[in-house]
């Protein structure tokens, strides 16, 4: 790491927003991104929320060339469980002299405040390379710059089955309903980025089955479509 650069770990989701935010950071002389941090559901061995197989995450990280560390979460962690596991991981990173944590968030104020509050006791700085940028412009830039991503999870209350398992292109943007954010910032969809300007090579995968699952959130059931990608 260059002396005047802030040693940074990036909270890596495996999706498009993370990929574009990392792209910005890698070009910023103020930061040295030396580690990616990803939450994994240890029961299913898949990336949290995205449902991506851990094997594909590791192939993706190999293509990027930055080491990864994972947060191994139980099947249904409480907020207390999550925060305790996260604190332990951050302690590890502090011992490795990290000073900065980076995120791919775009406009959710409450999430930004939560992240900053969680990091404050550790003396860590939070950076948000995509913050307050126009989401349609971001996704257009992502596509036009040659990044490639596929939807792996969509919220069934916002999008139908046809939107999962699709490579995002300009037609995808045009077909999105008006109440869906172009970057899915409100949780409408999640993606897997399989190629970017800084990847050594595209990540190979095969599209598997599509499944529908419902989750109970404080008495309200929400259904999600998942596209299983095979290494």
Buried (B, 14 or more C-beta within 10 A) or exposed (E): EEEEBBBBBBBBBBBBBBBBBBBBBBEBEEBBBBBBBBBBBBEEEBBBBBBBBBBBBBBBBBBBEBEBBBBEBEEEBEEEEBEEBBEEBBEEBEEEEBBBBBBBBBBEEEBBEEBBEBBEEBEBBBBBBBEEBEBEEBBBBBBEEEBBBBBBBBBBEBBEEEBBBBBBEEEBBEEBEEEBBBBBBEBBBBBBBBBBEBBEEEBEBEBEEEEEEEEEEEEEEBEBBBBBBEE
